[in-house]
Amino acid sequence: MTGPEHYREAERLLVGCKTQDGALLIEEGTAEVLAAAQVHATLALAAATALLSPVAAGGYDDDRDLRAWRAAAGKDHR
């Protein structure tokens, strides 16, 4: 999985643990789903952090991973 895919999976898992009003559902299995979402969010953060250094150092803007991150964060302007 790529960093953006981990990000999206964490979001998908979290949505499944909430009511329409956004309240957390407390039922059997919720803790496990929240733990899985946390793992995906952590992996996404690690991937984004690893990506930041080369982008900042190289100043390039046309990297495939960078475009994927922009799309995952809803910031894809291309």
C-alpha positions in Angstrom: 0.0 0.0 0.0 1.2 3.5 -0.7 1.0 6.3 1.8 -2.1 7.9 0.3 -3.8 4.4 0.2 -3.0 4.1 4.0 -4.5 7.6 4.5 -7.7 6.7 2.7 -8.0 3.4 4.4 -7.7 5.0 7.9 -10.4 7.5 6.9 -12.7 4.7 5.5 -12.3 2.7 8.8 -13.1 5.7 10.9 -16.2 6.6 8.9 -17.5 3.0 9.6 -17.2 3.6 13.4 -19.4 6.7 13.5 -23.1 7.4 13.4 -24.6 9.8 10.8 -24.2 12.5 13.5 -20.5 11.8 13.8 -20.7 10.1 17.2 -18.5 7.1 17.9 -20.3 3.8 17.8 -19.6 1.7 20.9 -20.2 -1.9 19.9 -18.2 -5.1 19.8 -15.3 -4.8 17.4 -15.0 -1.0 17.5 -11.7 -1.1 19.4 -10.2 -3.4 16.8 -11.3 -1.2 13.9 -10.0 1.9 15.6 -6.7 0.2 16.2 -6.5 -0.8 12.5 -7.3 2.8 11.5 -4.5 4.0 13.8 -2.0 1.7 12.2 -3.0 2.9 8.7 -2.8 6.6 9.9 0.7 6.0 11.3 1.9 4.3 8.1 0.5 7.2 6.1 2.3 9.7 8.4 5.6 7.8 8.0 5.2 7.8 4.2 4.4 11.5 4.1 7.3 12.3 6.4 9.7 10.3 4.2 8.4 12.1 1.1 8.9 15.5 2.6 12.6 15.5 2.8 13.3 14.9 -0.9 10.6 17.3 -2.0 12.0 20.1 0.2 15.6 19.4 -0.8 14.9 19.0 -4.5 12.1 21.4 -5.0 10.5 19.2 -7.6 6.7 19.4 -8.0 6.0 16.7 -10.6 6.6 13.6 -8.5 4.1 10.7 -8.8 4.0 10.2 -5.0 3.6 13.9 -4.4 0.6 14.0 -6.8 -0.9 11.0 -5.0 -0.6 12.8 -1.7 -2.2 15.9 -3.0 -5.1 13.8 -4.4 -5.5 12.0 -1.1 -5.6 15.2 0.9 -8.0 16.8 -1.6 -5.4 19.2 -2.8 -4.8 18.0 -6.4 -4.9 21.0 -8.7 -3.8 19.1 -11.8 
